Amino acid sequence: MTGRERFRLALAGNRVAPPAIGLSFAEPCLLDGDGATLDPAGSLAAVCRREHLDFAFVPAHEPWAERAVSLLADFGVGGAWVVDERRLCGVPLIA
């Protein structure tokens, strides 16, 4: 079973053992050395593959987001879109 499948099962409320693990809001430039700045999507996917992660959160507003989700899927890793409502509405959130 791929990490992507494990992640989907966990999201559906099924028990997954061991628990699904992944990356949450990690800056790609911090993940895989200097090359990550040039290819954040590739860096994110490579780290997930190398570390056998089940999922990674992907910021939908980034220009590399679609490629990241595609690469994650190719590696059997679930990609979870992160949508920033402030970017959708164009209005700052009131704290």
N, CA, C and O of each residue as an XYZ file, in Angstrom:
380
protein
N       0.851     -1.174      0.000
C       0.000      0.000      0.000
C       0.896      1.237      0.000
O       1.860      1.321      0.762
N       0.565      2.190     -0.863
C       1.362      3.416     -0.938
C       1.009      4.354      0.216
O      -0.026      4.210      0.867
N       1.894      5.307      0.446
C       1.616      6.321      1.449
C       0.375      7.121      1.103
O      -0.398      7.515      1.977
N       0.202      7.351     -0.186
C      -0.975      8.091     -0.644
C      -2.257      7.354     -0.260
O      -3.222      7.972      0.189
N      -2.264      6.039     -0.437
C      -3.431      5.230     -0.062
C      -3.639      5.244      1.447
O      -4.771      5.328      1.922
N      -2.543      5.161      2.198
C      -2.634      5.205      3.669
C      -3.219      6.544      4.128
O      -4.048      6.596      5.037
N      -2.771      7.620      3.482
C      -3.247      8.953      3.827
C      -4.742      9.079      3.546
O      -5.485      9.619      4.365
N      -5.181      8.584      2.398
C      -6.606      8.647      2.058
C      -7.447      7.844      3.041
O      -8.532      8.276      3.432
N      -6.952      6.677      3.440
C      -7.678      5.873      4.430
C      -7.798      6.626      5.755
O      -8.861      6.650      6.375
N      -6.690      7.239      6.176
C      -6.695      7.991      7.436
C      -7.662      9.177      7.359
O      -8.389      9.445      8.316
N      -7.674      9.885      6.229
C      -8.595     11.019      6.070
C     -10.055     10.573      6.104
O     -10.937     11.321      6.525
N     -10.293      9.344      5.653
C     -11.658      8.817      5.648
C     -12.072      8.285      7.022
O     -13.190      7.799      7.191
N     -11.173      8.378      7.996
C     -11.506      7.954      9.353
C     -11.132      6.529      9.681
O     -11.480      6.026     10.749
N     -10.427      5.870      8.778
C     -10.004      4.497      9.042
C      -8.742      4.482      9.894
O      -7.921      5.398      9.837
N      -8.610      3.443     10.671
C      -7.407      3.287     11.485
C      -6.276      2.830     10.576
O      -6.418      1.875      9.812
N      -5.157      3.526     10.674
C      -3.974      3.194      9.891
C      -2.829      2.991     10.875
O      -2.509      3.878     11.666
N      -2.218      1.811     10.813
C      -1.110      1.528     11.723
C       0.104      1.085     10.921
O       0.005      0.189     10.082
N       1.243      1.705     11.173
C       1.436      2.849     12.062
C       0.729      4.079     11.492
O       0.339      4.091     10.325
N       0.567      5.107     12.316
C      -0.152      6.305     11.864
C       0.501      6.924     10.617
O       1.711      6.820     10.418
N      -0.314      7.557      9.800
C       0.201      8.270      8.628
C       1.090      9.412      9.099
O       0.753     10.124     10.045
N       2.221      9.582      8.435
C       3.147     10.657      8.794
C       3.481     11.465      7.545
O       3.486     10.937      6.432
N       3.759     12.751      7.745
C       4.071     13.587      6.598
C       4.626     14.928      6.992
O       4.953     15.177      8.152
N       4.726     15.791      5.994
C       5.255     17.137      6.188
C       4.121     18.147      6.234
O       3.186     18.105      5.434
N       4.232     19.045      7.184
C       3.231     20.089      7.330
C       3.917     21.445      7.265
O       4.708     21.787      8.144
N       3.619     22.211      6.236
C       4.101     23.582      6.104
C       5.617     23.706      6.236
O       6.121     24.573      6.950
N       6.323     22.842      5.550
C       7.786     22.899      5.538
C       8.243     23.745      4.358
O       7.768     23.554      3.238
N       9.139     24.656      4.592
C       9.709     25.453      3.505
C      10.619     24.550      2.673
O      11.586     24.009      3.209
N      10.342     24.372      1.391
C      11.164     23.490      0.570
C      12.641     23.843      0.575
O      13.486     22.956      0.461
N      12.968     25.132      0.705
C      14.376     25.523      0.695
C      15.131     24.970      1.907
O      16.361     24.939      1.903
N      14.418     24.541      2.925
C      15.057     23.982      4.109
C      15.171     22.462      4.058
O      15.815     21.855      4.914
N      14.549     21.850      3.058
C      14.442     20.398      3.049
C      15.624     19.673      2.442
O      16.096     18.676      2.989
N      16.099     20.164      1.326
C      17.025     19.346      0.551
C      18.221     20.130      0.040
O      18.669     19.913     -1.085
N      18.733     21.025      0.840
C      19.928     21.755      0.446
C      19.654     22.883     -0.525
O      18.512     23.308     -0.695
N      20.701     23.359     -1.155
C      20.629     24.525     -2.034
C      19.764     24.297     -3.267
O      19.161     25.245     -3.770
N      19.687     23.077     -3.762
C      18.903     22.795     -4.953
C      17.425     23.048     -4.773
O      16.708     23.252     -5.752
N      16.958     23.040     -3.544
C      15.536     23.223     -3.270
C      15.051     24.602     -3.697
O      13.887     24.771     -4.060
N      15.933     25.573     -3.652
C      15.547     26.920     -4.057
C      15.225     26.954     -5.544
O      14.355     27.708     -5.979
N      15.928     26.140     -6.320
C      15.714     26.104     -7.763
C      14.524     25.226     -8.137
O      13.852     25.485     -9.135
N      14.263     24.196     -7.347
C      13.185     23.258     -7.661
C      12.449     22.846     -6.390
O      12.631     21.729     -5.906
N      11.617     23.737     -5.842
C      10.934     23.416     -4.591
C      10.020     22.202     -4.700
O       9.926     21.425     -3.750
N       9.344     22.019     -5.833
C       8.453     20.870     -6.004
C       9.245     19.574     -5.969
O       8.857     18.620     -5.294
N      10.347     19.538     -6.690
C      11.189     18.345     -6.711
C      11.798     18.051     -5.367
O      11.907     16.891     -4.970
N      12.196     19.089     -4.658
C      12.784     18.921     -3.334
C      11.774     18.339     -2.347
O      12.080     17.404     -1.608
N      10.577     18.901     -2.346
C       9.521     18.420     -1.454
C       9.222     16.946     -1.726
O       9.147     16.139     -0.799
N       9.052     16.606     -2.995
C       8.744     15.223     -3.365
C       9.898     14.279     -3.038
O       9.674     13.163     -2.569
N      11.121     14.720     -3.284
C      12.285     13.864     -3.024
C      12.433     13.549     -1.541
O      12.732     12.414     -1.171
N      12.226     14.547     -0.697
C      12.327     14.316      0.749
C      11.234     13.347      1.213
O      11.494     12.452      2.017
N      10.027     13.528      0.707
C       8.927     12.629      1.084
C       9.225     11.198      0.649
O       8.959     10.250      1.387
N       9.769     11.052     -0.534
C      10.107      9.714     -1.036
C      11.225      9.089     -0.195
O      11.126      7.940      0.237
N      12.284      9.864      0.028
C      13.441      9.362      0.771
C      13.073      8.961      2.201
O      13.572      7.965      2.724
N      12.192      9.752      2.828
C      11.824      9.499      4.221
C      10.601      8.599      4.365
O      10.139      8.352      5.479
N      10.073      8.105      3.237
C       8.910      7.202      3.230
C       7.700      7.835      3.928
O       7.031      7.205      4.748
N       7.439      9.109      3.574
C       6.308      9.816      4.168
C       5.025      9.490      3.410
O       5.057      9.128      2.234
N       3.913      9.622      4.095
C       2.611      9.319      3.508
C       1.971     10.523      2.824
O       1.201     10.357      1.878
N       2.279     11.726      3.288
C       1.640     12.923      2.741
C       2.515     14.150      2.951
O       3.462     14.140      3.737
N       2.169     15.203      2.225
C       2.783     16.512      2.428
C       1.737     17.572      2.117
O       0.973     17.445      1.160
N       1.712     18.605      2.925
C       0.857     19.749      2.639
C       1.540     20.599      1.568
O       2.745     20.843      1.629
N       0.758     21.043      0.593
C       1.290     21.836     -0.519
C       0.518     23.151     -0.585
O      -0.703     23.140     -0.742
N       1.213     24.286     -0.467
C       0.533     25.580     -0.527
C       0.012     25.847     -1.943
O       0.798     26.008     -2.877
N      -1.291     25.892     -2.094
C      -1.923     25.996     -3.409
C      -1.537     27.274     -4.160
O      -1.584     27.300     -5.390
N      -1.161     28.318     -3.449
C      -0.847     29.596     -4.107
C       0.541     29.630     -4.735
O       0.841     30.549     -5.497
N       1.384     28.667     -4.442
C       2.735     28.674     -4.989
C       2.730     28.280     -6.472
O       1.942     27.423     -6.873
N       3.583     28.881     -7.278
C       3.608     28.552     -8.703
C       4.031     27.111     -8.978
O       3.751     26.583    -10.054
N       4.689     26.480     -8.041
C       5.177     25.116     -8.210
C       4.229     24.071     -7.617
O       4.547     22.882     -7.625
N       3.085     24.492     -7.108
C       2.184     23.591     -6.373
C       1.667     22.429     -7.225
O       1.690     21.282     -6.780
N       1.209     22.710     -8.428
C       0.664     21.627     -9.258
C       1.726     20.579     -9.568
O       1.452     19.379     -9.537
N       2.932     21.033     -9.865
C       4.020     20.093    -10.136
C       4.346     19.273     -8.888
O       4.618     18.076     -8.988
N       4.321     19.897     -7.732
C       4.601     19.174     -6.490
C       3.588     18.059     -6.262
O       3.962     16.933     -5.932
N       2.309     18.368     -6.436
C       1.266     17.354     -6.236
C       1.439     16.207     -7.229
O       1.251     15.042     -6.879
N       1.794     16.538     -8.459
C       2.014     15.516     -9.476
C       3.202     14.621     -9.113
O       3.112     13.397     -9.214
N       4.304     15.225     -8.694
C       5.489     14.447     -8.301
C       5.201     13.597     -7.069
O       5.612     12.439     -6.998
N       4.501     14.171     -6.107
C       4.149     13.396     -4.910
C       3.337     12.161     -5.303
O       3.590     11.062     -4.808
N       2.365     12.346     -6.189
C       1.537     11.221     -6.643
C       2.402     10.178     -7.350
O       2.219      8.979     -7.144
N       3.344     10.629     -8.182
C       4.243      9.704     -8.868
C       5.039      8.865     -7.875
O       5.362      7.709     -8.151
N       5.354      9.445     -6.727
C       6.131      8.752     -5.700
C       5.254      8.017     -4.693
O       5.765      7.449     -3.727
N       3.935      8.021     -4.907
C       3.033      7.322     -4.002
C       2.767      8.069     -2.711
O       2.408      7.464     -1.701
N       2.940      9.380     -2.738
C       2.752     10.218     -1.556
C       1.505     11.081     -1.779
O       1.297     11.599     -2.876
N       0.687     11.232     -0.754
C      -0.509     12.057     -0.855
C      -0.172     13.528     -0.755
O       0.598     13.937      0.115
N      -0.740     14.316     -1.632
C      -0.572     15.765     -1.579
C      -1.847     16.392     -1.061
O      -2.934     16.085     -1.552
N      -1.731     17.260     -0.083
C      -2.903     17.924      0.489
C      -2.796     19.418      0.196
O      -1.884     20.092      0.674
N      -3.746     19.929     -0.601
C      -3.779     21.355     -0.926
C      -3.999     22.162      0.340
O      -4.847     21.821      1.164
N      -3.249     23.212      0.488
C      -3.468     24.167      1.566
C      -3.904     25.466      0.904
O      -3.136     26.087      0.170
N      -5.127     25.866      1.166
C      -5.676     27.067      0.556
C      -5.709     28.172      1.611
O      -6.281     28.008      2.689
N      -5.093     29.280      1.280
C      -5.068     30.438      2.163
C      -6.259     31.320      1.809
O      -6.282     31.947      0.749
N      -7.230     31.366      2.684
C      -8.452     32.118      2.387
C      -8.176     33.591      2.157
O      -8.941     34.253      1.456
N      -7.119     34.115      2.719
C      -6.785     35.528      2.491
C      -6.419     35.754      1.032
O      -6.683     36.823      0.481
N      -5.814     34.754      0.406
C      -5.439     34.893     -0.996
C      -6.661     34.701     -1.897
O      -6.723     35.275     -2.984
N      -7.620     33.908     -1.457
C      -8.825     33.696     -2.254
C      -9.679     34.945     -2.301
O     -10.190     35.322     -3.356
N      -9.829     35.580     -1.164
C     -10.728     36.718     -1.069
C     -10.047     38.041     -1.405
O     -10.708     39.020     -1.752
N      -8.732     38.059     -1.300
C      -8.013     39.306     -1.528
C      -8.192     40.304     -0.393
O      -7.867     41.483     -0.532
N      -8.715     39.819      0.735
C      -8.958     40.685      1.889
C      -8.197     40.115      3.073
O      -8.296     38.922      3.361
N      -7.434     40.963      3.764
C      -6.717     40.459      4.940
C      -7.677     39.969      6.030
O      -8.747     40.541      6.237
N      -7.277     38.915      6.709
C      -8.057     38.432      7.846
C      -7.950     39.408      9.004
O      -6.899     40.006      9.231
N      -9.005     39.558      9.707
C      -8.994     40.400     10.901
C      -8.626     39.504     12.080
O      -9.300     38.510     12.352
N      -7.559     39.865     12.770
C      -7.094     39.035     13.891
C      -7.892     39.320     15.131
O      -7.645     38.718     16.177
